[in-house]
Amino acid sequence: MAGILFTCALVSVVTTFGIVAIIFTETFAFFQQVSFAQFFLDTRWTPLFAEARFGIWPLLNGTFLTTVIAMSVAIPLGLSSAIYLSEYAQPKVAAVLRPAVELLAGIPTVVYGYFALLFITPLLRNFFRVDIFNALSAGLMMGIMITPTVGSISLDAIRSVPRSLREGAQALGITKLETIVRVVLPAALSGILASIILGISRAVGETMTVLIAAGSQPRLTLNVTESVATLTAFMAEISGGDSPRGSLSYQTLYAVGAVLFVITLGLNITSYLISNRFKEKYD
């Protein structure tokens, strides 16, 4: 039995190393034809045009723009829902609301994308001048999608704070709200920060929502009303099969994938370091 379980664990490790090896092998071939200066210093991304340009910044711009919008929605909604379910809701109410909120995580992302395109965008166009495909509607929809991730992990972190800390604070005459802000949230900070970084990783790696709602126009802009392209949206576009295997346009898929891998790895390492830095231990 121990051998079977070890084999199962080994398969996942080998698969991970295989994915990394393939990504960086193709990325190395890409950089044999495109210099680092062209990739990291150019500000235009047109790898499929006759006059090909390979500046990665427009894709990074679209990715970070939609991520910032998404987290601006997910952090307050997720953290507020976690505080309510942990500190204010009756047990019967919490038992119903938490599964209901987490059901949002089970909705296919393509549904979120079409909902953003067919409902959120027309709603925004009633108040603002926005393109049909725009970063704002995609970011808002991603924020709703990521809320259960931030809320669920934050809720577990808040509930793990010992009740004695709450009772001790209230015994000193501190109100319930002050107890939450000054005692509970600082004690649960490690888990809350981890949930936020995990939400950022989810937003950076989201594909279908941004592909459908934000479009595929690589622009270096901070205007959220315009169409933008993200790293994942470009990868989905290229993986459709229009680029022959081994061609330079095909290898851009792996170069962009390598950038996405490095960003995600950096976020995971940051989450681990922050969790250890702010971790609280209770006897």
Secondary structure, 3 states (H helix, E strand, C coil): CHHHHHHHHHHHHHHHHHHHHHHHHHHHHHHCCCCHHHHHCCCCEECCCCCCEECCHHHHHHHHHHHHHHHHHHHHHHHHHHHHHHHHCCHHHHHHHHHHHHHHHHCCHHHHHHHHHHHHHHHHHCCCCCCCCCHHHHHHHHHHHHHHHHHHHHHHHHHCCCHHHHHHHHHCCCCHHHHHHHHHHHHCHHHHHHHHHHHHHHHHHCCHHHHHHCCCCCCCCCCCCCCCCCHHHHHHHHCCCCCCCCCHHHHHHHHHHHHHHHHHHHHHHHHHHHHHHHCCCCC
